[in-house]
Amino acid sequence: MRIGDAAAAAGTTPRALRFYEQSGLLSPPRRTAAGQREYDRRDIARVRVIRELLSLGLTVADLRHCADRLDLLEGDALPPYGEPGVCAHPDGIARRRIAALDEEITRLARLRDGLAARIGNDVRE
Protein backbone atom coordinates (compact mmCIF):
# COMPACT_ATOMS: atom_id res chain seq x y z
CA MET A 1 0.00 0.00 0.00
CA ARG A 2 1.10 3.55 -0.66
CA ILE A 3 2.25 5.96 2.02
CA GLY A 4 -1.09 7.69 2.60
CA ASP A 5 -2.96 4.41 3.05
CA ALA A 6 -0.18 2.97 5.21
CA ALA A 7 -0.17 6.06 7.42
CA ALA A 8 -3.94 5.88 7.86
CA ALA A 9 -3.75 2.16 8.67
CA ALA A 10 -1.08 2.84 11.32
CA GLY A 11 -2.92 5.85 12.75
CA THR A 12 -0.32 8.40 11.79
CA THR A 13 0.69 10.68 8.93
CA PRO A 14 2.84 10.21 5.83
CA ARG A 15 5.25 12.75 7.29
CA ALA A 16 5.67 10.57 10.41
CA LEU A 17 6.44 7.51 8.25
CA ARG A 18 9.14 9.43 6.42
CA PHE A 19 10.51 10.69 9.76
CA TYR A 20 10.63 7.14 11.20
CA GLU A 21 12.47 6.03 8.07
CA GLN A 22 14.96 8.91 8.28
CA SER A 23 15.46 8.20 11.99
CA GLY A 24 16.33 4.56 11.36
CA LEU A 25 13.25 3.18 13.12
CA LEU A 26 11.61 1.99 9.92
CA SER A 27 13.51 0.33 7.09
CA PRO A 28 13.32 2.08 3.75
CA PRO A 29 10.26 0.61 2.01
CA ARG A 30 10.21 -0.89 -1.44
CA ARG A 31 9.61 1.59 -4.22
CA THR A 32 7.37 1.38 -7.25
CA ALA A 33 8.75 2.02 -10.74
CA ALA A 34 7.52 5.58 -10.27
CA GLY A 35 9.52 5.88 -7.02
CA GLN A 36 6.55 5.79 -4.64
CA ARG A 37 6.97 4.06 -1.30
CA GLU A 38 5.14 0.74 -0.84
CA TYR A 39 4.40 -0.63 2.65
CA ASP A 40 3.12 -4.02 3.80
CA ARG A 41 1.43 -5.43 6.94
CA ARG A 42 4.72 -5.86 8.78
CA ASP A 43 5.62 -2.20 8.20
CA ILE A 44 2.25 -1.11 9.58
CA ALA A 45 2.66 -3.37 12.64
CA ARG A 46 6.13 -1.92 13.26
CA VAL A 47 4.83 1.66 13.04
CA ARG A 48 2.12 0.79 15.56
CA VAL A 49 4.75 -0.56 17.96
CA ILE A 50 6.88 2.57 17.46
CA ARG A 51 3.89 4.78 18.18
CA GLU A 52 2.96 2.77 21.28
CA LEU A 53 6.48 3.00 22.67
CA LEU A 54 6.60 6.74 21.95
CA SER A 55 3.24 7.19 23.68
CA LEU A 56 4.70 5.47 26.77
CA GLY A 57 7.33 8.20 27.06
CA LEU A 58 10.25 6.70 25.19
CA THR A 59 11.92 9.01 22.71
CA VAL A 60 13.01 8.47 19.13
CA ALA A 61 16.61 8.46 20.43
CA ASP A 62 15.68 5.73 22.93
CA LEU A 63 14.10 3.64 20.20
CA ARG A 64 17.14 4.05 17.94
CA HIS A 65 19.14 2.09 20.53
CA CYS A 66 16.86 -0.92 20.12
CA ALA A 67 15.54 -0.41 16.58
CA ASP A 68 17.03 -3.72 15.48
CA ARG A 69 14.92 -5.49 18.12
CA LEU A 70 11.53 -3.85 17.59
CA ASP A 71 10.46 -6.78 15.43
CA LEU A 72 10.71 -9.01 18.50
CA LEU A 73 7.45 -7.54 19.73
CA GLU A 74 4.60 -9.77 18.67
CA GLY A 75 1.62 -8.21 16.94
CA ASP A 76 0.75 -4.76 18.11
CA ALA A 77 1.19 -5.46 21.84
CA LEU A 78 4.13 -4.99 24.13
CA PRO A 79 5.25 -8.03 26.14
CA PRO A 80 3.88 -8.13 29.71
CA TYR A 81 5.88 -6.27 32.34
CA GLY A 82 8.73 -8.39 33.62
CA GLU A 83 8.80 -10.64 30.55
CA PRO A 84 11.94 -10.70 28.44
CA GLY A 85 11.45 -8.31 25.60
CA VAL A 86 12.60 -5.35 23.65
CA CYS A 87 14.33 -2.41 25.28
CA ALA A 88 14.19 -4.02 28.71
CA HIS A 89 17.36 -5.46 30.19
CA PRO A 90 20.45 -5.13 28.01
CA ASP A 91 20.50 -1.38 27.65
CA GLY A 92 18.20 -0.33 30.47
CA ILE A 93 16.51 2.09 28.08
CA ALA A 94 13.09 1.77 29.69
CA ARG A 95 14.50 2.12 33.20
CA ARG A 96 16.44 5.26 32.26
CA ARG A 97 13.33 6.76 30.67
CA ILE A 98 11.26 5.96 33.80
CA ALA A 99 13.89 7.68 35.93
CA ALA A 100 13.81 10.74 33.65
CA LEU A 101 10.00 10.83 33.84
CA ASP A 102 10.16 10.58 37.64
CA GLU A 103 12.58 13.53 37.72
CA GLU A 104 10.26 15.55 35.48
CA ILE A 105 7.25 14.72 37.69
CA THR A 106 9.19 15.89 40.75
CA ARG A 107 10.22 19.09 38.97
CA LEU A 108 6.67 19.82 37.87
CA ALA A 109 5.28 19.13 41.35
CA ARG A 110 7.77 21.65 42.79
CA LEU A 111 6.74 24.24 40.18
CA ARG A 112 3.08 23.64 40.94
CA ASP A 113 3.63 23.93 44.70
CA GLY A 114 5.71 27.09 44.26
CA LEU A 115 3.05 28.72 42.13
CA ALA A 116 0.28 27.73 44.55
CA ALA A 117 2.33 29.18 47.45
CA ARG A 118 2.97 32.37 45.47
CA ILE A 119 -0.71 33.02 44.98
CA GLY A 120 -1.44 31.93 48.56
CA ASN A 121 -3.76 29.18 47.54
CA ASP A 122 -3.62 25.42 47.37
CA VAL A 123 -5.45 24.70 44.13
CA ARG A 124 -5.32 20.91 44.39
CA GLU A 125 -8.58 19.17 43.73
Backbone bond lengths (Angstrom), bond angles and torsions (degrees), N, CA, C in turn:
res aa  C-N    CA-C-N  psi(-1)  N-CA   C-N-CA  omega(-1)  CA-C   N-CA-C  phi
1 M - - - 1.444 - - 1.520 109.40 -
2 R 1.299 115.48 151.85 1.466 121.74 -178.31 1.522 111.46 -75.81
3 I 1.295 116.81 169.75 1.458 122.13 -170.78 1.532 113.14 -59.85
4 G 1.311 118.61 -41.22 1.461 120.33 -179.69 1.517 112.01 -63.92
5 D 1.326 116.58 -44.24 1.465 120.87 178.69 1.525 110.90 -67.94
6 A 1.314 117.10 -39.80 1.461 121.06 179.14 1.528 110.49 -64.27
7 A 1.317 116.08 -43.00 1.464 120.21 179.08 1.524 110.37 -61.77
8 A 1.314 117.03 -45.26 1.465 120.90 178.85 1.524 110.61 -61.48
9 A 1.320 117.13 -42.72 1.468 121.43 -179.50 1.524 111.46 -64.23
10 A 1.323 117.37 -31.82 1.466 121.96 -179.15 1.523 112.23 -91.03
11 G 1.333 117.22 -5.78 1.458 120.78 179.88 1.506 113.91 76.30
12 T 1.324 116.05 35.47 1.460 120.14 -178.61 1.527 109.24 -141.87
13 T 1.308 116.63 -158.94 1.458 121.42 -177.41 1.531 110.14 -119.72
14 P 1.324 117.55 158.89 1.462 119.59 174.21 1.533 111.91 -57.48
15 R 1.316 116.06 -37.21 1.462 119.80 179.55 1.532 110.56 -61.19
16 A 1.342 117.33 -40.00 1.464 120.71 178.61 1.528 110.60 -64.62
17 L 1.329 117.96 -40.33 1.464 120.55 178.38 1.524 110.70 -60.88
18 R 1.317 116.25 -43.95 1.465 119.42 178.40 1.530 110.61 -64.21
19 F 1.339 116.62 -39.35 1.470 121.16 178.29 1.529 110.68 -63.37
20 Y 1.333 118.06 -45.25 1.465 121.14 178.77 1.528 110.23 -61.15
21 E 1.309 116.53 -38.08 1.471 120.82 177.85 1.530 109.82 -64.99
22 Q 1.334 116.41 -48.82 1.472 120.67 -179.35 1.523 111.96 -63.51
23 S 1.331 116.17 -29.50 1.463 121.47 -178.62 1.523 113.10 -83.32
24 G 1.325 116.95 -6.14 1.457 120.47 179.62 1.513 114.55 84.74
25 L 1.333 117.53 9.61 1.461 120.69 179.01 1.520 112.01 -86.64
26 L 1.314 116.10 -23.88 1.459 122.55 -178.25 1.525 107.43 -127.78
27 S 1.311 115.89 128.26 1.474 119.03 179.09 1.515 110.48 -64.23
28 P 1.323 117.36 147.70 1.463 118.68 176.56 1.534 109.35 -57.16
29 P 1.322 117.51 128.77 1.464 120.16 -178.27 1.523 111.49 -75.71
30 R 1.320 113.87 164.35 1.472 118.49 173.29 1.524 107.82 -61.57
31 R 1.306 114.69 158.56 1.468 120.54 179.37 1.513 109.17 -121.47
32 T 1.338 114.92 146.49 1.457 119.98 173.94 1.519 108.46 -77.03
33 A 1.321 116.89 173.55 1.468 121.27 177.15 1.523 110.53 -59.38
34 A 1.337 115.30 -28.23 1.466 120.05 179.59 1.528 111.84 -85.90
35 G 1.349 117.18 0.20 1.457 120.49 177.48 1.519 114.88 89.23
36 Q 1.325 118.12 5.58 1.459 120.54 -179.98 1.522 110.24 -80.57
37 R 1.333 115.39 143.63 1.458 120.56 178.89 1.535 110.01 -69.76
38 E 1.337 115.45 142.26 1.465 121.72 176.36 1.530 108.68 -126.73
39 Y 1.332 116.42 125.48 1.458 122.64 -177.67 1.525 109.83 -112.75
40 D 1.355 115.49 155.09 1.463 119.52 176.09 1.529 109.48 -122.56
41 R 1.335 116.45 -174.65 1.473 122.54 -177.12 1.524 111.83 -57.80
42 R 1.323 116.51 -41.67 1.469 119.90 -178.57 1.526 111.31 -63.71
43 D 1.334 116.73 -38.15 1.466 120.00 177.54 1.528 110.50 -62.71
44 I 1.331 115.43 -43.15 1.468 120.33 -179.43 1.532 109.69 -63.72
45 A 1.337 116.79 -44.24 1.469 120.67 178.91 1.530 110.64 -60.46
46 R 1.326 116.63 -41.03 1.468 120.63 179.95 1.529 110.36 -64.99
47 V 1.329 117.57 -42.31 1.464 120.17 178.99 1.530 110.08 -62.97
48 R 1.316 117.39 -38.38 1.471 119.76 177.60 1.523 111.16 -63.02
49 V 1.322 117.46 -40.90 1.463 121.18 177.36 1.526 109.89 -64.18
50 I 1.314 117.22 -44.83 1.473 121.38 177.81 1.512 110.01 -57.18
51 R 1.309 116.86 -47.73 1.467 121.01 -178.89 1.527 111.64 -63.62
52 E 1.342 116.79 -38.91 1.465 119.83 179.07 1.523 110.52 -65.00
53 L 1.332 116.49 -44.77 1.462 119.80 179.38 1.526 111.31 -64.16
54 L 1.324 117.28 -39.60 1.467 120.63 177.08 1.529 110.54 -64.41
55 S 1.328 116.69 -38.62 1.472 120.08 -179.95 1.525 111.80 -68.25
56 L 1.338 117.45 -20.93 1.461 121.66 178.26 1.531 112.01 -85.66
57 G 1.319 116.98 1.15 1.457 120.32 175.19 1.509 115.21 105.78
58 L 1.338 117.66 -5.44 1.459 118.44 174.44 1.522 108.77 -71.41
59 T 1.294 116.66 156.11 1.459 120.99 -179.95 1.525 109.76 -105.74
60 V 1.312 115.82 168.18 1.464 120.69 176.10 1.528 108.94 -59.53
61 A 1.330 117.21 -40.13 1.471 120.36 178.16 1.526 110.65 -62.20
62 D 1.337 117.74 -40.52 1.461 120.63 176.78 1.528 110.40 -59.85
63 L 1.325 115.85 -46.59 1.457 120.68 -176.65 1.522 112.13 -67.35
64 R 1.335 116.94 -29.98 1.468 119.55 177.20 1.526 110.97 -58.87
65 H 1.348 116.79 -34.49 1.461 121.03 -179.15 1.521 112.95 -66.99
66 C 1.321 116.88 -20.79 1.471 118.95 -178.65 1.526 111.10 -129.03
67 A 1.323 117.18 20.80 1.468 121.22 -177.40 1.524 112.13 -57.56
68 D 1.322 116.62 -33.07 1.463 119.34 -179.03 1.524 112.40 -72.55
69 R 1.343 116.95 -10.13 1.458 120.51 -178.87 1.522 113.69 -111.92
70 L 1.313 118.31 1.70 1.465 120.22 -178.59 1.520 112.12 -61.92
71 D 1.321 117.17 -28.16 1.459 120.09 179.72 1.516 112.36 -70.55
72 L 1.326 118.14 -10.60 1.457 120.92 178.13 1.523 111.83 -72.38
73 L 1.322 116.17 -18.79 1.460 119.59 176.62 1.518 108.31 -72.24
74 E 1.313 116.44 132.80 1.456 119.60 -177.74 1.512 109.97 -89.87
75 G 1.318 116.35 135.40 1.459 121.37 178.61 1.503 111.04 59.25
76 D 1.312 114.89 -139.20 1.459 120.45 -179.11 1.524 111.45 -106.95
77 A 1.340 117.70 10.88 1.463 120.49 -174.46 1.518 110.87 -111.92
78 L 1.306 114.89 146.07 1.452 120.95 174.11 1.523 108.65 -77.80
79 P 1.346 118.01 151.61 1.458 119.12 176.60 1.523 109.55 -65.15
80 P 1.324 118.71 152.94 1.467 120.90 178.89 1.514 111.13 -58.10
81 Y 1.319 116.41 151.80 1.459 122.23 179.39 1.518 109.13 -56.77
82 G 1.309 116.63 134.43 1.445 121.83 178.60 1.520 113.68 91.29
83 E 1.318 117.35 -16.06 1.464 121.21 178.79 1.519 108.34 -78.98
84 P 1.334 117.41 150.56 1.460 117.74 174.29 1.520 109.26 -62.65
85 G 1.276 117.02 137.97 1.456 119.04 -178.87 1.501 111.91 -172.23
86 V 1.272 114.54 -168.14 1.452 122.59 -175.27 1.525 111.18 -72.61
87 C 1.289 115.67 142.15 1.470 122.94 172.47 1.521 112.69 61.97
88 A 1.312 118.84 19.37 1.458 119.31 -175.95 1.526 110.80 -95.79
89 H 1.304 118.84 -82.30 1.451 120.54 -168.62 1.523 116.62 -85.32
90 P 1.325 120.60 -51.98 1.458 117.95 -168.19 1.524 114.42 -55.07
91 D 1.282 117.49 -45.82 1.462 119.75 -175.07 1.519 113.30 -102.51
92 G 1.310 117.94 -13.49 1.456 120.40 -178.26 1.515 112.76 65.03
93 I 1.321 117.49 24.23 1.467 121.22 -176.58 1.523 110.94 -59.13
94 A 1.324 116.42 -48.14 1.467 119.47 -178.00 1.519 110.63 -64.38
95 R 1.318 117.59 -41.60 1.474 119.96 179.72 1.531 111.57 -63.55
96 R 1.326 116.81 -41.49 1.471 119.48 178.06 1.522 110.71 -64.04
97 R 1.332 117.48 -39.26 1.459 120.14 -179.94 1.527 110.11 -67.51
98 I 1.346 117.82 -39.89 1.464 120.81 177.16 1.523 110.13 -60.99
99 A 1.319 117.05 -42.77 1.466 120.67 178.14 1.528 110.84 -62.11
100 A 1.321 117.36 -41.95 1.467 120.90 178.30 1.525 110.54 -64.29
101 L 1.331 117.14 -40.57 1.467 120.26 177.83 1.529 110.71 -65.11
102 D 1.329 117.37 -40.57 1.464 120.78 177.22 1.527 110.87 -60.62
103 E 1.336 116.92 -42.28 1.468 120.58 177.53 1.524 110.92 -62.06
104 E 1.323 116.30 -41.98 1.469 120.03 -179.91 1.528 110.91 -66.54
105 I 1.320 117.51 -39.04 1.470 121.02 177.04 1.520 110.09 -61.48
106 T 1.327 116.75 -44.33 1.464 121.43 178.78 1.528 110.41 -61.88
107 R 1.326 116.35 -44.40 1.467 120.79 179.47 1.529 111.24 -61.60
108 L 1.323 116.26 -44.89 1.459 120.38 -179.82 1.531 111.89 -67.01
109 A 1.313 117.56 -36.54 1.469 120.87 177.57 1.530 110.05 -63.98
110 R 1.346 116.65 -40.73 1.474 120.05 176.88 1.525 110.95 -63.26
111 L 1.339 116.49 -43.24 1.473 119.72 178.03 1.524 111.01 -60.70
112 R 1.327 115.58 -45.46 1.455 120.84 -179.88 1.528 110.55 -60.69
113 D 1.337 116.54 -46.49 1.461 120.37 -179.18 1.521 111.25 -65.21
114 G 1.339 116.90 -38.96 1.462 119.94 177.78 1.515 112.32 -64.68
115 L 1.307 117.23 -41.21 1.456 120.62 178.30 1.523 110.79 -66.73
116 A 1.324 116.96 -42.68 1.473 120.39 178.79 1.525 110.28 -61.69
117 A 1.359 116.94 -41.07 1.464 120.49 178.46 1.523 110.97 -66.17
118 R 1.312 116.12 -36.94 1.478 121.13 -178.98 1.511 111.76 -63.36
119 I 1.321 116.01 -37.93 1.468 118.30 -179.14 1.529 110.88 -92.76
120 G 1.352 116.07 1.79 1.452 120.82 175.46 1.522 113.60 69.77
121 N 1.304 115.19 31.99 1.449 118.21 -175.57 1.524 109.71 -148.25
122 D 1.299 115.34 134.72 1.472 119.02 173.66 1.528 106.17 -93.53
123 V 1.320 115.86 109.05 1.463 120.37 -174.22 1.520 113.31 -95.58
124 R 1.338 116.80 17.70 1.462 119.34 178.14 1.521 109.16 -67.24
125 E 1.327 113.43 147.57 1.469 117.42 178.83 1.488 110.73 -91.19
